[in-house]
Amino acid sequence: MSTAKLMDLRNYLHSTLSLEDIVWLVEELKKYVREDSKPKPYTIEELHARIAQSERDFEEGRFYTDAEVFSDLNN
């Protein structure tokens, strides 16, 4: 949604809702944003797939040693 349309919506809500209703809506939207920003847990299948990929990466030499990681962190 464009900024202009969002501003129109805000102005419409401001002109039609009471202060109490606006406060309620703000609190409800905050809950929605907090819930949406929580990390989603992996499924067992996703975990197994990630482990399998990591094992393939290791076998094919796609990994960093501790020294390489710490060297990159210090630079």
DRENDREN-280208 format. One record per atom (N, C-alpha, C): residue number from 0; residue in three letters; atom name; x, y, z. Coordinates in nm, 3 decimals, padded with zeros to 5 digits. Atoms other than C-alpha are relative to their C-alpha. Layout:
  resi  resn  name        X        Y        Z
   NUM   ALA    CA        X        Y        Z
...
This chain:
  resi  resn  name        X        Y        Z
     0   MET     N   00.086  -00.117   00.000
     0   MET    CA   00.000   00.000   00.000
     0   MET     C   00.090   00.123   00.000
     1   SER     N  -00.081  -00.121   00.010
     1   SER    CA   00.134   00.342  -00.087
     1   SER     C  -00.013   00.085   00.127
     2   THR     N   00.002  -00.091  -00.116
     2   THR    CA   00.216   00.604   00.173
     2   THR     C  -00.124   00.088  -00.003
     3   ALA     N   00.118  -00.086   00.011
     3   ALA    CA  -00.062   00.825   00.041
     3   ALA     C  -00.127  -00.074   00.044
     4   LYS     N   00.117   00.078  -00.040
     4   LYS    CA  -00.320   00.548   00.083
     4   LYS     C   00.000  -00.028   00.149
     5   LEU     N  -00.009   00.021  -00.145
     5   LEU    CA  -00.193   00.471   00.432
     5   LEU     C  -00.037   00.127   00.077
     6   MET     N   00.036  -00.126  -00.065
     6   MET    CA  -00.223   00.837   00.524
     6   MET     C  -00.150   00.026  -00.010
     7   ASP     N   00.145  -00.013   00.015
     7   ASP    CA  -00.577   00.843   00.385
     7   ASP     C  -00.072  -00.089   00.101
     8   LEU     N   00.060   00.091  -00.096
     8   LEU    CA  -00.661   00.540   00.598
     8   LEU     C   00.014   00.054   00.142
     9   ARG     N  -00.021  -00.060  -00.132
     9   ARG    CA  -00.507   00.703   00.904
     9   ARG     C  -00.095   00.116   00.024
    10   ASN     N   00.089  -00.116  -00.015
    10   ASN    CA  -00.704   01.022   00.845
    10   ASN     C  -00.146  -00.044   00.014
    11   TYR     N   00.136   00.051  -00.011
    11   TYR    CA  -01.026   00.825   00.794
    11   TYR     C  -00.025  -00.056   00.140
    12   LEU     N   00.017   00.057  -00.133
    12   LEU    CA  -00.973   00.630   01.116
    12   LEU     C  -00.003   00.109   00.107
    13   HIS     N  -00.004  -00.109  -00.097
    13   HIS    CA  -00.886   00.946   01.305
    13   HIS     C  -00.132   00.076   00.003
    14   SER     N   00.124  -00.077   00.005
    14   SER    CA  -01.205   01.113   01.187
    14   SER     C  -00.123  -00.082   00.042
    15   THR     N   00.117   00.083  -00.031
    15   THR    CA  -01.433   00.816   01.264
    15   THR     C   00.007  -00.071   00.135
    16   LEU     N  -00.014   00.074  -00.126
    16   LEU    CA  -01.292   00.652   01.579
    16   LEU     C   00.017   00.094   00.117
    17   SER     N  -00.024  -00.076  -00.122
    17   SER    CA  -01.297   00.776   01.932
    17   SER     C   00.144  -00.024   00.045
    18   LEU     N  -00.135   00.017  -00.052
    18   LEU    CA  -00.969   00.818   02.119
    18   LEU     C   00.015  -00.138   00.063
    19   GLU     N  -00.003   00.132  -00.063
    19   GLU    CA  -01.052   00.504   02.317
    19   GLU     C   00.013  -00.110  -00.105
    20   ASP     N  -00.008   00.100   00.107
    20   ASP    CA  -01.104   00.307   01.995
    20   ASP     C   00.137   00.001  -00.067
    21   ILE     N  -00.132  -00.011   00.062
    21   ILE    CA  -00.777   00.436   01.849
    21   ILE     C   00.104  -00.068   00.089
    22   VAL     N  -00.094   00.062  -00.094
    22   VAL    CA  -00.586   00.331   02.162
    22   VAL     C  -00.015  -00.152  -00.006
    23   TRP     N   00.023   00.144   00.010
    23   TRP    CA  -00.747  -00.014   02.144
    23   TRP     C   00.062  -00.056  -00.128
    24   LEU     N  -00.052   00.046   00.129
    24   LEU    CA  -00.656  -00.048   01.775
    24   LEU     C   00.153  -00.003   00.000
    25   VAL     N  -00.146  -00.005  -00.008
    25   VAL    CA  -00.296   00.056   01.839
    25   VAL     C   00.053  -00.119   00.079
    26   GLU     N  -00.044   00.113  -00.082
    26   GLU    CA  -00.261  -00.206   02.113
    26   GLU     C  -00.017  -00.133  -00.074
    27   GLU     N   00.023   00.122   00.078
    27   GLU    CA  -00.410  -00.476   01.890
    27   GLU     C   00.104  -00.014  -00.111
    28   LEU     N  -00.100   00.005   00.106
    28   LEU    CA  -00.173  -00.385   01.606
    28   LEU     C   00.138  -00.032   00.056
    29   LYS     N  -00.128   00.033  -00.064
    29   LYS    CA   00.124  -00.399   01.845
    29   LYS     C   00.009  -00.150   00.027
    30   LYS     N   00.001   00.145  -00.025
    30   LYS    CA   00.024  -00.753   01.945
    30   LYS     C   00.027  -00.076  -00.129
    31   TYR     N  -00.015   00.064   00.130
    31   TYR    CA   00.001  -00.850   01.579
    31   TYR     C   00.146   00.006  -00.046
    32   VAL     N  -00.138  -00.018   00.043
    32   VAL    CA   00.347  -00.711   01.504
    32   VAL     C   00.093  -00.085   00.085
    33   ARG     N  -00.085   00.080  -00.088
    33   ARG    CA   00.503  -00.880   01.808
    33   ARG     C  -00.010  -00.148  -00.035
    34   GLU     N   00.019   00.142   00.034
    34   GLU    CA   00.354  -01.219   01.716
    34   GLU     C   00.066  -00.033  -00.132
    35   ASP     N  -00.055   00.025   00.133
    35   ASP    CA   00.464  -01.187   01.354
    35   ASP     C   00.152   00.003   00.001
    36   SER     N  -00.145  -00.013  -00.001
    36   SER    CA   00.821  -01.101   01.450
    36   SER     C   00.068  -00.111   00.079
    37   LYS     N  -00.059   00.110  -00.074
    37   LYS    CA   00.873  -01.409   01.669
    37   LYS     C   00.054  -00.103  -00.098
    38   PRO     N  -00.053   00.103   00.090
    38   PRO    CA   01.098  -01.669   01.512
    38   PRO     C  -00.088  -00.125   00.001
    39   LYS     N   00.081   00.121   00.012
    39   LYS    CA   00.915  -01.975   01.385
    39   LYS     C   00.089  -00.122   00.023
    40   PRO     N  -00.083   00.119  -00.024
    40   PRO    CA   01.046  -02.311   01.514
    40   PRO     C   00.008  -00.087  -00.126
    41   TYR     N  -00.015   00.092   00.112
    41   TYR    CA   01.183  -02.556   01.260
    41   TYR     C  -00.079  -00.128   00.027
    42   THR     N   00.061   00.131  -00.012
    42   THR    CA   00.995  -02.877   01.193
    42   THR     C   00.111  -00.104   00.008
    43   ILE     N  -00.098   00.109  -00.004
    43   ILE    CA   01.171  -03.211   01.247
    43   ILE     C   00.057  -00.024  -00.140
    44   GLU     N  -00.045   00.022   00.138
    44   GLU    CA   01.187  -03.252   00.870
    44   GLU     C   00.100   00.107  -00.043
    45   GLU     N  -00.093  -00.108   00.034
    45   GLU    CA   01.352  -02.912   00.829
    45   GLU     C   00.134  -00.017   00.070
    46   LEU     N  -00.125   00.022  -00.074
    46   LEU    CA   01.606  -02.992   01.099
    46   LEU     C   00.082  -00.112  -00.064
    47   HIS     N  -00.071   00.111   00.064
    47   HIS    CA   01.692  -03.326   00.935
    47   HIS     C   00.061   00.044  -00.133
    48   ALA     N  -00.050  -00.048   00.128
    48   ALA    CA   01.731  -03.153   00.597
    48   ALA     C   00.121   00.090   00.021
    49   ARG     N  -00.113  -00.089  -00.028
    49   ARG    CA   01.961  -02.889   00.746
    49   ARG     C   00.123  -00.080   00.044
    50   ILE     N  -00.112   00.085  -00.044
    50   ILE    CA   02.175  -03.155   00.916
    50   ILE     C   00.060  -00.073  -00.120
    51   ALA     N  -00.048   00.071   00.118
    51   ALA    CA   02.197  -03.355   00.593
    51   ALA     C   00.081   00.093  -00.090
    52   GLN     N  -00.072  -00.096   00.083
    52   GLN    CA   02.302  -03.043   00.401
    52   GLN     C   00.134   00.034   00.063
    53   SER     N  -00.126  -00.031  -00.070
    53   SER    CA   02.565  -02.961   00.664
    53   SER     C   00.100  -00.114  -00.017
    54   GLU     N  -00.089   00.116   00.018
    54   GLU    CA   02.707  -03.313   00.639
    54   GLU     C   00.055  -00.005  -00.143
    55   ARG     N  -00.047  -00.004   00.139
    55   ARG    CA   02.724  -03.284   00.257
    55   ARG     C   00.103   00.112  -00.018
    56   ASP     N  -00.095  -00.112   00.010
    56   ASP    CA   02.894  -02.944   00.287
    56   ASP     C   00.135  -00.039   00.058
    57   PHE     N  -00.125   00.041  -00.064
    57   PHE    CA   03.153  -03.088   00.525
    57   PHE     C   00.076  -00.099  -00.087
    58   GLU     N  -00.063   00.102   00.084
    58   GLU    CA   03.221  -03.390   00.304
    58   GLU     C   00.061   00.060  -00.127
    59   GLU     N  -00.047  -00.063   00.124
    59   GLU    CA   03.268  -03.161   00.001
    59   GLU     C   00.094   00.118   00.027
    60   GLY     N  -00.099  -00.103  -00.033
    60   GLY    CA   03.498  -02.922   00.188
    60   GLY     C  -00.054   00.140   00.011
    61   ARG     N   00.059  -00.135  -00.013
    61   ARG    CA   03.255  -02.632   00.220
    61   ARG     C  -00.021   00.032   00.148
    62   PHE     N   00.007  -00.038  -00.141
    62   PHE    CA   03.335  -02.518   00.572
    62   PHE     C   00.116   00.092   00.031
    63   TYR     N  -00.108  -00.085  -00.048
    63   TYR    CA   03.554  -02.276   00.766
    63   TYR     C   00.058  -00.061   00.125
    64   THR     N  -00.064   00.045  -00.123
    64   THR    CA   03.807  -02.371   01.029
    64   THR     C  -00.021   00.106   00.108
    65   ASP     N   00.009  -00.097  -00.109
    65   ASP    CA   03.805  -02.207   01.371
    65   ASP     C   00.092   00.118  -00.026
    66   ALA     N  -00.098  -00.107   00.024
    66   ALA    CA   04.116  -02.011   01.275
    66   ALA     C  -00.052   00.098  -00.105
    67   GLU     N   00.053  -00.088   00.104
    67   GLU    CA   03.947  -01.875   00.960
    67   GLU     C  -00.113   00.089   00.055
    68   VAL     N   00.112  -00.075  -00.057
    68   VAL    CA   03.637  -01.769   01.152
    68   VAL     C   00.052   00.111   00.092
    69   PHE     N  -00.052  -00.100  -00.093
    69   PHE    CA   03.833  -01.594   01.427
    69   PHE     C   00.084   00.105  -00.070
    70   SER     N  -00.077  -00.097   00.079
    70   SER    CA   04.062  -01.431   01.172
    70   SER     C  -00.093   00.102  -00.063
    71   ASP     N   00.098  -00.090   00.062
    71   ASP    CA   03.759  -01.286   00.991
    71   ASP     C  -00.063   00.093   00.105
    72   LEU     N   00.061  -00.082  -00.105
    72   LEU    CA   03.612  -01.163   01.321
    72   LEU     C   00.096   00.111   00.046
    73   ASN     N  -00.097  -00.099  -00.047
    73   ASN    CA   03.934  -00.981   01.411
    73   ASN     C   00.036   00.103  -00.105
    74   ASN     N  -00.034  -00.095   00.108
    74   ASN    CA   03.964  -00.803   01.075
    74   ASN     C  -00.111   00.099  -00.025
